[in-house]
Structure formats: structure tokens, C-alpha cells
Amino acid sequence: MAKLNFGGTEENVVTRDEFPLAKAQEVLKNETIAVIGYGVQGPGQALNQKENGVNVIVGQRKNSKSWDKAIADGFVPGTTLFEIEEALEKGTIICYLLSDAAQIAMWPTVKKHLTKGKALYFSHGFGITFNEQTGIIPPSDVDVFLVAPKGSGTSLRRMFLQGRGLNSSYAIFQDATGKAWDRVIALGIAIGSGYLFETDFKKEVFSDLTGERGTLMGAIQGIFAAQYEVLRKNGHSPSEAFNETVEELTQSLMPLVAENGMDWMYANCSTTAQRGALDWWKKFRDATLPVFSDLYNSVATGKESARSIDLNSKADYREKLEVELAELHNSEMWQAGKTVRSLRPENQPAK
């Protein structure tokens, strides 16, 4: 483990140079990794582990869409693909990658297969942190830890195939065997993490829920929608409004920010853009800071988790969710975006 300086604060991080794949394979050589759930994170994590030489099996409901997807991805029924209970029995490390609501429903089944010395692995601190709401309280004689990739399962898989790594946090909640640290770091490397930074379950879920509702999804969509609406109300075409709001940001500027940082971006744009950005960024910070403070408080007090559990556990949650998603999909901004994306050179038919 190395201590690195991040803006004056030292943090514990683990890189692939310190903990290479060969070491991860050695740590996991006698383990059977049972990935329970094959939805958002499951495919990327399971496939990356499989291709990194780890003994991984998938547990999923038979004849479901996810079962069929696992078969299409190369998992073999009766060999590396099993019904959930059989996978739980076979697994020495249980990768619990169902949705938060599904984890609650499945917990009694999972718990009875958590025998002494096994490990329970999460990619989210939700179930453990809010255990008064979820009822997820592991036995005291198993390891409990998490690796949380800082991105979607799709991104984790895509970057793995590109030979890159998606950064992940890791945390240990319970070390019953004395091997939890080696196990969690080995798994972090095996799923394709770039580097691993230390956190705890509570901080992981607080930052994750804030980020998803904030700059990663909720806030960015709100800002996109507001700017697009102002441009359209002032006579700009859908194409112009979308390009100035979304396309230029995602296709041109953000890749450069990812490579070099926003400070570099400010130093390498036109003087007109520079002046405007410097004049306005603090106004946006000051306008949104109270919203982010309210958001964090809502997460920390359990209001967000309670709402998520309540709504996502209802029998008709999928139907209601589809209505809300359709509103987003059918909005003029994202319909304009669909057309703009189709006009990118890489999406044009070869001549």
C-alpha cells in the first residue's frame, strides 16, 4: 500500500504495480467467486475476473433474461452458471451484486449460506450502512468488504477490454479470517480496477448516493435541461442548443478535462471563454451549494435510502419507472441528441 498526496491530504492507495495480477491470482487460487446477480455490475465484474484467470461462477434465476445473457457471455449451465442457491453453496466469496432492493429480498437465502470463513463482497455500502432499514447483518465469522468501481459495469468492461482500468474504492467492514485485506485487494485487481483507494462503507454510500443525484446524473441533467431551455426560448435551433449544451462538452471538452484537468482547460481555451468561465463558475457554485448541502443531509439521515427502498420494492415500480424514463427519453433535448449522435462521422455509413 502506498500513501499518495492528493491536494495536501495523504491517502492510502493500491496500484497494479504494487499488487500485480499474478499476486491476485495467487491469493484467489483456492477461492470460488460466486457472482450473484447479472444485471448492472455483474457481467463486467464476472467476465473480467474470468478472463483474468479467477475461478468465477454466476448465480442467477434460471430461464431469466440475465440467465440467457450469462450463457451468451460464455458461462455454462451446470459448470460456471447455476441457480442462485447452488452458486451460494459453492462460493467461498459471495459477490452480492443484486440491486439494493433485491438484496433485501434475497438476504435470508444468502445469509444461510454464509458459513464460517466465507466472504461477503459488495460493490456498494448501502445494505450494510442502512442495515436498520435493510436487515442485512452478516454473521460475525465471515469477512465483509467492498470494491466499488467508480463507473458503470459497462465502463468497467469496456476499459478492461481496452487494457485500461476503472478506479475503485475498497473498504473492509469485518475481518473474521485475517485475510480480508488480501482478499479484497485481489478482487479489486481481478475485476479490472486501475487503482484502489481506501474508504469505509458509510463514506462509500454517502458519496455514491450524493454523486448519482448530483454531478454524475441528477445535477448534470438539470443543468443541461436549464441551459437548453434558455437557448430554445431565445430562438436557437434544437441542433445549436444541443451542441452548445451537451455535444461540445461530452465530445470535445470533457475528454481533455479527463486527461489534463479543468485547470488545464481554463489555461488553454480562448481568452473570451477564459474570462467568462472565471466570472461565472463561482456564481454556479454559490447557487448550487445549498442544494448539495440539502442532498448530502438527505443521504446522511437515511431519507434517500428509505425512499429508494420504499419505491423500488413496490410491485409496480418497473412500470412507474418506465414512465419517468420515457419522459426523459422523449424530451426534445435528448431526441435532438439522438439525431446529433447519428451525424457523427463514426456513425455514418462507409463510402
N, C-alpha and C positions, 0 to 999 in steps of 0.2 A: 504494500500500500504506500502511495506517495502523498505528501502534503503539497498542494499547489496553492499559489496565491491568486485569489480572484478579487481584484479591486481592493486589495488591502486585507482581505479575510482569507485565512487558510482553511482549506477543505481537504478531507480525505477522499482520494480518488484511486481507482484501479484501472490501469490501461492493459491493452493486449500485449504490450511488451513485457510487463511485469508478470502477467498471468496468461501465458500463451494458450492456444487451443490444445496443444499436446498435454499441458498440465490439467486443463479442464477435463479432457478425455480420461486421464488417469484417475482424477477424483471421482468421476461418474461411471467408471468401468463396470462396477458391480451393481449399479442402480438401474431400476426400470422406471422411466419417467412416464407417468400416465397423464396425458393432457385431456382434461375433462372440459368439454365444450369446444366446438369447432366453428365459431362464429366470427368475432371481430379480431381477437388476438390469436386464437387457437391455430389457424392454418399457418400463419407466418412463423410462430414460435415452434410448432411441431416440425414443419418442413426444414427450418434452419437447423434445428437440433439433429434431425435425421441425416441431413447432408453433412453435418459436422461429426458424424460417426458416433452419435449418442444413441443408446437403446431407448427409443421412444415409442409409445403406443398411444392410441387415441381411444377415448371412451365417449360414445355418442349414442343417442337413441336410434335403434335400427330402423331402416327404411325412411328416415327423415331426409330433408334436403341436405343437411350437414353431413349425414352418413354417406350419401351419394357423392358429395363433394370430396370427402376424405378418400373415397375409393378412386375418384377421378385424379386425385393428387398422389395416388400411389400407395395408399395404406390398404392392407389386405385383410378382409374379414377373417377372424379366427387366428390371425398371425400378428398383425400390428393394429388391427381395428376390432374393438369389442363393444358390447353393451356396457353402459356406464358402470354397473356394479361389478362386472367381471374385471374391467380395467382398474377399478378402485382396489380390488383384491390383489391384483398382480403388481400394482405400482408400489414402489418404495418411496418415490417422491410424487405427490399428487399436485399437478399444476391445475389449480382451480380457476379456470378461465371462462366460466359462465358469466352472464350478465349479473349485476348486483342483485336484482330481484330473483333471478333463477337460482343464485347461490343460496338465498334464504330458503327457498322451497326444497332444494336438494340437500341442505345441510344435514338433516337426520341420517340420510343414507350415507353421506360422506363420512360423518363422524364415526359410525360404527366400524368403518374400515381403517381408521387411523390407529393402528396398533403401535405398540412401543417401538421407537427407533425410526419410524417413518418421518417424512417431512411433508408439510403443507405449504405450498407455494402459491402466492398471489401475484397479480400484476397491478393491484390497486389496494389501497389501505382501507377501503370502505367497510367491508364486512367486519373487520376486527375493530376498527376505530369506533364505529357506531354499533357495537355489539349489543347495547341495551335495546336497540331497535331491530337488529338483525337476528339476534340469538346465536351468533357464530362465536362460540367459546371453545377453542381446541383443547384436547386433553393435555395434561402437563408433561407427558412423556414423549412428545413429538416436537421436532423442530418446526418453527413457523417463521417464514421470511417472505420477502417480495423482491421481484425485479420489475420495475415499471419503465418500459420503453417510452421515451419522450416523443411519441408519434403513434400513428395508427399501425395496426398489424400489416396493412398493405404497404406502408412505407418501410416497416422493418424488413419485410420480404424483398421489396424492390431494391433497397440499399444493400442487402445481403448479396443479391444476385449481381449487383454492380461492383462487388468487392469492397463495399464501404460498410460503415457501422452506424447504427442509430443510438445515440447516447441514452443511457438508462440510469435511474436511481436504484439503490438497493437498501434494504432495511432488514434487520433481524428483530423479531418480536419475542422469540423464545428459542433458546439454545439448549435443548434437552440432551443432545448427544455429544456436545463439544465439537461437532463437525459442521455446525450451521454456517460459519463464515466460508469455509472451503466449498460447501455445497452451493450456497447462494451465488458466490462469485463464479464458480464453474458454470452454473446455469446461465448467468448473465453473459458470459463469453459464448456459451454454446448457442444461445438464441440469436447471436449476432450483434451484441452491443458494441458501440465504438469505444466508449469508456464508461465506467460506473462511478457514480458519486453517492456518497453516504447520506442517508436521511433516516427518518423513522416513520412508522405507519401513519401517525397523526399528521405530520407535516406533509407527507406524500398526498394524502387525500385532501387536505385543506388546499394545497397548492393546485392540485389537479382539478378539483371542482371549481376553484376560482378561475383558473386558466381557461377551462372549457366554456364557462359562462362569460368570461372576459375576453382578452385579446385573441385567444385562439379561435373562437367561434362566435359567441354571443355579441361581444362588443364590436368585432370587426364587421359582422353582418349589419349591425345597427349603424355604424359609421358609413359603410358602403351605401346603405339604403338612404341615409340622410343626404349625403353628397349627391347621389344620383338624382334624388327627388328635386333638390335645389337646381341642379343643372337643367333638368327637364322642364321645370316650371319657368325657367328663364329662356326657353326656346331652343335649347341644344337638342340635337337628334339623339335617339337611343344609342346609336353607334358611338357618337362622340362622348356622350355621358358615360357609357360603359368603359370605353377605352381610357378615359381620364380618371375613372374611379377605380377600376379593377385591373384591366389588362396591363396597363403600364406598370402598375405596382407589382403584380404577380410575375409577369414575364420578363420585365427589364430590371426593376429596382431591387426587389427582394432577393433574387439570386446574388446580386452584388453585395447587399447587406449581409447575406449569409456567409459570403466569402470574406468580407473585409470589415463589416460593422457599420452601424449608422453614422458613427463619427467620420469614417472614411467617406461615406456617401455625401455627407454635408460638405466635406472638404473638396469633393470632386464633381460638384454639379455647377450649373451656371450661377453667376453672382446674383441674378434675379431670383432664382429658386432658393439659393442660399439665404438671401435676405428675408424672403417670405417665410421660409421654414423656421428660421431663428426667431422671427417675430411672433409666430403663431403656435409653436409647439407647447409653450408653457400655458397658453390660454386653453388648449385642449386638455392638458394635464390638470389644470385647476378646475375645469368644468367636469371632468370625469372622476377626479379623486374621491368626491363624496359617494359616487355610485359604487366605486370599487371598495370603499370602506364598508358600505352597506352590504355589498355582496360577500365580503370576507366574514363579516359578522353573522350573516345568514348561514354561511357554511359552518363556522366555528360553533354556533349554538345548536346545530343539528336540524335547522329548519329545511335546508336544501335536501339533506338525506331523507328526512321524513316525507317530504313532498315526492321525491323520486320513488321511494319505496311504495307510498300510497298509490300514486298514479300508475306506475309500471307493474303493479301487482293486480290491477283490475282485469277482469276477463275481456273487456272491450278496449284495452289500452292500445292495441295494434291498430284498430280501426280509427280511433281518435287521433293517434299519432300520424297516420297516413293523411288525414285531413289537414293537419298543420304543416306537414311536409309538402303537400300539394300546393298550399298557399305560397310557399317559398318557391317551389319549382315553377309555378305558373306566373310568378311576378314578371312584369315587363323587363326588369333588370336582368334576371337570370335567363329569360328567353332571348334577350339581346345577346347575353353572354354565350349562349349555345350557338347562335349564328356567328358571332365573332370567332369562337374557337374553331368552327368549321372552316373559316377562311385563313387560318394559319397555314403557312407553306407546307408544314409537315402533314397536314390533313388534306391536302389537295391531291387529286389523282396524278400518278406519274404520267408524264407526256411521252 
